Amino acid sequence: MATSSNETFLCPLLRTRLAFNMLRQFFSSRWMGYLALTVVFSVVASFFGLWQWDRREQAVAAMELVEANWDATPLTVTEFRARHLQASEAEQWTPIVLEGRYVPEDQLLVRTRPRAGVVGFEVLVPFEADTATVLLSRGWVATGESTDFPDLVPPPPLGEVTVMGRVKMWEPTLRGRGAPDGQVASINIEDVQAQVSSSLAEDFYLVVDRETPKPAVTPLGAQRPVLDEGPHLSYTFQWFLFALMAFIGYGWLFRQEWRAKKGISAPREKKITDAEEEDALLERSSS
């Protein structure tokens, strides 16, 4: 009875002492430093995970715009303005039909436009319709022998033309990027308007889908965007997994050091000698 009573008293005492020693190891300056590094790594990994999630949401939103607007019924500029006083991202890729004439003397080229792995130029021409003058991107041409200019820029059709184009938002200005006369670094309203004589619509421009009458030679037209959200979702999960694994690794290292201090080692498998293995084979064969 006395032995049982002593064991009952000592067990909680031993557990308390073990817990105290473990806490002392945990709150040591070295392990607190390891914990701080773990927290910092996890926060950074979580930040990258959230960043990848945001990029996925942007890609999904862009795909939804293509699906909603690309095959919509084309509108005239008047019909478009009746619905949208100011164009926004939600109207991107909406088809619009224009009737009027190009202004070829104000043609511009946009530098450094890749297509299928080849760098070229995008051809911009103002288009005067009855209700507004809109900038049109007629398509893409390859770089010529001179890297500053294409060998051939197909001219726009003259006279009255019917054009179907798709709404695009103006691009931001590229700081520190210049361009020769007749060219721009990006399709932004400030740079384009400074080089054309017409007053352009300020909230959007159009990428040409088709022209009537169709010229014999045209720049390569715009392609329907590929509906692919990319690997952002898998990258998101990977970064959050890294954040979790940092704490798992911290806990494993802490446990290993604690076990080493207490002289606790993992059980080792008994190594079987060649003689023992031969005896086991003889026993199985004789049975």
C-alpha positions, 0 to 999 in steps of 0.5 A: 500500500505504501509503494502504491501511495508513493507512486501516486504522489511521484507521478504528477511530480515527475510530469510537472518536472518534465513539463518545467524542463521542456518549457525551460528548453522552449523559452531558451534564447536559442529556441526562441530564435528558431521560433522567430525564424520559423514565424518569419518564414511562415509569414513570408510563405503565406504572403506568397500564397496570398499573392498567387491566389490574387493572381489566380483571381485576376486570371479567372476574372479575365477569362470570365470577361472573354466568355461574357463579351467576346461573342456578344452582339456587336453594338454601334458607338451610339448603342454602346454609349447609351449603355456605358457613359464611360467604358470600364474593365467590365466592357473589355472585348465587347464588339463595336461596329463603326462606319467611317474612314481611317486617318492614315496620316496619323498612323503609329507603331507600338514598339516591342510587341511579341507574338508567337515568340517573335518581336514586332510592332502593333499598328495603330490608326485613328478612325473617324466615325459619325459620332466619335474618333476612335483609335484602332489597332489593326494588328501586328507586323514583324520587325524588319531588317532594321530593328526600329521599323518593319519592312512592310506596314499594310496600309488601311483601306481608303474611303468609307469602311465598316469596321468591327472591333473589340473594346480594350482599355488604354495601357499605362505609361511605361516610365523611362521607355521612349520611342522614335517619332511615329512610334509609342512604347505603350498604347496610352492616351497621353502618348498617342494623343500627342502624335495625332491630330484628331481628338480620340475617345479617352476611355477605350480603343478598339482592336480590329476583328474585320474590315469591309471592304477587306484589304488584300494585305492586312496586319495579323489580327488579334487572337481570342485570349486563351482561357487558362488560369495558369498554375497559380492555384497549385502554387498557392497550395504549395506556399501554404504547405511550406508555411505549415511544414516550417512549424512541423519541422520546428516541432520535430527538431525540438522533440529530437533535442529533448529526447537526446537530453533525456537519453531517449533513443529510437528503438533499433531493429535487431540485425539478423546475422547470416547464420540466423538467417540460414537457420530460419531457412532450414527450419522452414524447409524441414517443416 
